[in-house]
């Protein structure tokens, strides 16, 4: 049996991106996290699961509290590393959408998805 804890479509604004001009003003990042737990969850014991607030803190610590990150792949890996510190995490999936990414013409939703397995 697998238990999954997640946070979908968390919208944060940061100054990240490959191009230097992306570091001068904030832009939106929509981030979803999925965490599969490796052990049984015990009722009344938050330490046997992942707290939703911990998922938000993982995102905030990377997107809001770090210097500009050029690649979303790096951003996703850093978010995952924050969550991996919990002993009962078996798998982490991070999806980052960048709706205002500089594209040659309108259309499409740029995103990356990163998966880590213990």
MARVODO-668278 format. One record per residue (C-alpha): x, y, z; residue number from 1. Coordinates in nm, 3 decimals, always signed. Layout:
N
<atom><east>X</east><north>Y</north><up>Z</up><gulo>NUM</gulo></atom>
...
END
This chain:
118
<atom><east>+0.000</east><north>+0.000</north><up>+0.000</up><gulo>1</gulo></atom>
<atom><east>+0.130</east><north>+0.342</north><up>-0.097</up><gulo>2</gulo></atom>
<atom><east>+0.018</east><north>+0.662</north><up>+0.065</up><gulo>3</gulo></atom>
<atom><east>+0.070</east><north>+0.980</north><up>-0.133</up><gulo>4</gulo></atom>
<atom><east>+0.067</east><north>+1.329</north><up>+0.012</up><gulo>5</gulo></atom>
<atom><east>+0.059</east><north>+1.623</north><up>-0.225</up><gulo>6</gulo></atom>
<atom><east>+0.027</east><north>+1.992</north><up>-0.283</up><gulo>7</gulo></atom>
<atom><east>-0.101</east><north>+2.103</north><up>-0.623</up><gulo>8</gulo></atom>
<atom><east>-0.080</east><north>+2.436</north><up>-0.801</up><gulo>9</gulo></atom>
<atom><east>+0.099</east><north>+2.633</north><up>-0.530</up><gulo>10</gulo></atom>
<atom><east>+0.161</east><north>+2.975</north><up>-0.687</up><gulo>11</gulo></atom>
<atom><east>+0.474</east><north>+3.164</north><up>-0.584</up><gulo>12</gulo></atom>
<atom><east>+0.660</east><north>+3.453</north><up>-0.743</up><gulo>13</gulo></atom>
<atom><east>+1.036</east><north>+3.459</north><up>-0.781</up><gulo>14</gulo></atom>
<atom><east>+1.323</east><north>+3.603</north><up>-0.980</up><gulo>15</gulo></atom>
<atom><east>+1.450</east><north>+3.289</north><up>-1.148</up><gulo>16</gulo></atom>
<atom><east>+1.529</east><north>+3.200</north><up>-1.506</up><gulo>17</gulo></atom>
<atom><east>+1.806</east><north>+3.142</north><up>-1.753</up><gulo>18</gulo></atom>
<atom><east>+1.818</east><north>+3.499</north><up>-1.883</up><gulo>19</gulo></atom>
<atom><east>+1.963</east><north>+3.781</north><up>-1.672</up><gulo>20</gulo></atom>
<atom><east>+1.658</east><north>+4.002</north><up>-1.734</up><gulo>21</gulo></atom>
<atom><east>+1.442</east><north>+3.743</north><up>-1.555</up><gulo>22</gulo></atom>
<atom><east>+1.634</east><north>+3.818</north><up>-1.234</up><gulo>23</gulo></atom>
<atom><east>+1.520</east><north>+4.182</north><up>-1.218</up><gulo>24</gulo></atom>
<atom><east>+1.144</east><north>+4.129</north><up>-1.170</up><gulo>25</gulo></atom>
<atom><east>+0.930</east><north>+3.858</north><up>-1.020</up><gulo>26</gulo></atom>
<atom><east>+0.733</east><north>+3.612</north><up>-1.230</up><gulo>27</gulo></atom>
<atom><east>+0.491</east><north>+3.334</north><up>-1.136</up><gulo>28</gulo></atom>
<atom><east>+0.586</east><north>+2.973</north><up>-1.080</up><gulo>29</gulo></atom>
<atom><east>+0.309</east><north>+2.717</north><up>-1.025</up><gulo>30</gulo></atom>
<atom><east>+0.449</east><north>+2.420</north><up>-0.835</up><gulo>31</gulo></atom>
<atom><east>+0.297</east><north>+2.082</north><up>-0.756</up><gulo>32</gulo></atom>
<atom><east>+0.453</east><north>+1.823</north><up>-0.525</up><gulo>33</gulo></atom>
<atom><east>+0.373</east><north>+1.456</north><up>-0.483</up><gulo>34</gulo></atom>
<atom><east>+0.535</east><north>+1.257</north><up>-0.203</up><gulo>35</gulo></atom>
<atom><east>+0.498</east><north>+0.879</north><up>-0.168</up><gulo>36</gulo></atom>
<atom><east>+0.554</east><north>+0.754</north><up>+0.185</up><gulo>37</gulo></atom>
<atom><east>+0.751</east><north>+0.438</north><up>+0.260</up><gulo>38</gulo></atom>
<atom><east>+0.600</east><north>+0.349</north><up>+0.594</up><gulo>39</gulo></atom>
<atom><east>+0.264</east><north>+0.316</north><up>+0.758</up><gulo>40</gulo></atom>
<atom><east>+0.102</east><north>+0.633</north><up>+0.884</up><gulo>41</gulo></atom>
<atom><east>-0.002</east><north>+0.621</north><up>+1.249</up><gulo>42</gulo></atom>
<atom><east>-0.317</east><north>+0.810</north><up>+1.344</up><gulo>43</gulo></atom>
<atom><east>-0.237</east><north>+1.112</north><up>+1.555</up><gulo>44</gulo></atom>
<atom><east>+0.137</east><north>+1.105</north><up>+1.469</up><gulo>45</gulo></atom>
<atom><east>+0.232</east><north>+1.380</north><up>+1.226</up><gulo>46</gulo></atom>
<atom><east>+0.592</east><north>+1.254</north><up>+1.227</up><gulo>47</gulo></atom>
<atom><east>+0.481</east><north>+0.942</north><up>+1.036</up><gulo>48</gulo></atom>
<atom><east>+0.361</east><north>+1.145</north><up>+0.737</up><gulo>49</gulo></atom>
<atom><east>+0.446</east><north>+1.468</north><up>+0.556</up><gulo>50</gulo></atom>
<atom><east>+0.284</east><north>+1.788</north><up>+0.675</up><gulo>51</gulo></atom>
<atom><east>+0.136</east><north>+2.002</north><up>+0.394</up><gulo>52</gulo></atom>
<atom><east>+0.303</east><north>+2.303</north><up>+0.553</up><gulo>53</gulo></atom>
<atom><east>+0.638</east><north>+2.127</north><up>+0.514</up><gulo>54</gulo></atom>
<atom><east>+0.572</east><north>+2.102</north><up>+0.140</up><gulo>55</gulo></atom>
<atom><east>+0.506</east><north>+2.476</north><up>+0.122</up><gulo>56</gulo></atom>
<atom><east>+0.818</east><north>+2.548</north><up>+0.327</up><gulo>57</gulo></atom>
<atom><east>+1.027</east><north>+2.338</north><up>+0.088</up><gulo>58</gulo></atom>
<atom><east>+0.906</east><north>+2.545</north><up>-0.206</up><gulo>59</gulo></atom>
<atom><east>+0.937</east><north>+2.876</north><up>-0.022</up><gulo>60</gulo></atom>
<atom><east>+1.292</east><north>+2.803</north><up>+0.091</up><gulo>61</gulo></atom>
<atom><east>+1.403</east><north>+2.753</north><up>-0.269</up><gulo>62</gulo></atom>
<atom><east>+1.185</east><north>+2.993</north><up>-0.470</up><gulo>63</gulo></atom>
<atom><east>+1.154</east><north>+3.281</north><up>-0.222</up><gulo>64</gulo></atom>
<atom><east>+1.468</east><north>+3.256</north><up>-0.010</up><gulo>65</gulo></atom>
<atom><east>+1.746</east><north>+3.171</north><up>-0.257</up><gulo>66</gulo></atom>
<atom><east>+1.939</east><north>+3.372</north><up>-0.514</up><gulo>67</gulo></atom>
<atom><east>+1.825</east><north>+3.341</north><up>-0.877</up><gulo>68</gulo></atom>
<atom><east>+1.833</east><north>+2.989</north><up>-1.014</up><gulo>69</gulo></atom>
<atom><east>+1.887</east><north>+2.964</north><up>-1.390</up><gulo>70</gulo></atom>
<atom><east>+1.730</east><north>+2.623</north><up>-1.461</up><gulo>71</gulo></atom>
<atom><east>+1.398</east><north>+2.491</north><up>-1.336</up><gulo>72</gulo></atom>
<atom><east>+1.557</east><north>+2.147</north><up>-1.323</up><gulo>73</gulo></atom>
<atom><east>+1.793</east><north>+2.274</north><up>-1.053</up><gulo>74</gulo></atom>
<atom><east>+1.506</east><north>+2.440</north><up>-0.868</up><gulo>75</gulo></atom>
<atom><east>+1.306</east><north>+2.115</north><up>-0.866</up><gulo>76</gulo></atom>
<atom><east>+1.605</east><north>+1.915</north><up>-0.743</up><gulo>77</gulo></atom>
<atom><east>+1.661</east><north>+2.158</north><up>-0.455</up><gulo>78</gulo></atom>
<atom><east>+1.294</east><north>+2.141</north><up>-0.354</up><gulo>79</gulo></atom>
<atom><east>+1.311</east><north>+1.761</north><up>-0.363</up><gulo>80</gulo></atom>
<atom><east>+1.627</east><north>+1.755</north><up>-0.150</up><gulo>81</gulo></atom>
<atom><east>+1.447</east><north>+1.954</north><up>+0.121</up><gulo>82</gulo></atom>
<atom><east>+1.167</east><north>+1.695</north><up>+0.133</up><gulo>83</gulo></atom>
<atom><east>+1.400</east><north>+1.393</north><up>+0.113</up><gulo>84</gulo></atom>
<atom><east>+1.524</east><north>+1.476</north><up>+0.462</up><gulo>85</gulo></atom>
<atom><east>+1.208</east><north>+1.319</north><up>+0.607</up><gulo>86</gulo></atom>
<atom><east>+1.279</east><north>+0.957</north><up>+0.698</up><gulo>87</gulo></atom>
<atom><east>+0.960</east><north>+0.808</north><up>+0.559</up><gulo>88</gulo></atom>
<atom><east>+0.980</east><north>+0.955</north><up>+0.206</up><gulo>89</gulo></atom>
<atom><east>+1.011</east><north>+0.698</north><up>-0.071</up><gulo>90</gulo></atom>
<atom><east>+0.949</east><north>+0.911</north><up>-0.379</up><gulo>91</gulo></atom>
<atom><east>+0.922</east><north>+1.281</north><up>-0.462</up><gulo>92</gulo></atom>
<atom><east>+0.776</east><north>+1.427</north><up>-0.781</up><gulo>93</gulo></atom>
<atom><east>+0.812</east><north>+1.801</north><up>-0.840</up><gulo>94</gulo></atom>
<atom><east>+0.636</east><north>+1.975</north><up>-1.129</up><gulo>95</gulo></atom>
<atom><east>+0.718</east><north>+2.340</north><up>-1.197</up><gulo>96</gulo></atom>
<atom><east>+0.514</east><north>+2.538</north><up>-1.447</up><gulo>97</gulo></atom>
<atom><east>+0.640</east><north>+2.872</north><up>-1.572</up><gulo>98</gulo></atom>
<atom><east>+0.345</east><north>+3.045</north><up>-1.743</up><gulo>99</gulo></atom>
<atom><east>+0.536</east><north>+3.365</north><up>-1.827</up><gulo>100</gulo></atom>
<atom><east>+0.851</east><north>+3.201</north><up>-1.965</up><gulo>101</gulo></atom>
<atom><east>+1.002</east><north>+3.396</north><up>-2.253</up><gulo>102</gulo></atom>
<atom><east>+0.891</east><north>+3.208</north><up>-2.565</up><gulo>103</gulo></atom>
<atom><east>+0.924</east><north>+3.309</north><up>-2.930</up><gulo>104</gulo></atom>
<atom><east>+0.543</east><north>+3.338</north><up>-2.965</up><gulo>105</gulo></atom>
<atom><east>+0.232</east><north>+3.280</north><up>-2.749</up><gulo>106</gulo></atom>
<atom><east>+0.108</east><north>+2.931</north><up>-2.682</up><gulo>107</gulo></atom>
<atom><east>+0.179</east><north>+2.635</north><up>-2.457</up><gulo>108</gulo></atom>
<atom><east>+0.260</east><north>+2.601</north><up>-2.090</up><gulo>109</gulo></atom>
<atom><east>+0.629</east><north>+2.543</north><up>-2.021</up><gulo>110</gulo></atom>
<atom><east>+0.704</east><north>+2.302</north><up>-1.736</up><gulo>111</gulo></atom>
<atom><east>+0.955</east><north>+2.053</north><up>-1.604</up><gulo>112</gulo></atom>
<atom><east>+0.895</east><north>+1.748</north><up>-1.392</up><gulo>113</gulo></atom>
<atom><east>+1.156</east><north>+1.593</north><up>-1.164</up><gulo>114</gulo></atom>
<atom><east>+1.129</east><north>+1.256</north><up>-0.992</up><gulo>115</gulo></atom>
<atom><east>+1.347</east><north>+1.124</north><up>-0.709</up><gulo>116</gulo></atom>
<atom><east>+1.327</east><north>+0.769</north><up>-0.570</up><gulo>117</gulo></atom>
<atom><east>+1.497</east><north>+0.641</north><up>-0.255</up><gulo>118</gulo></atom>
END
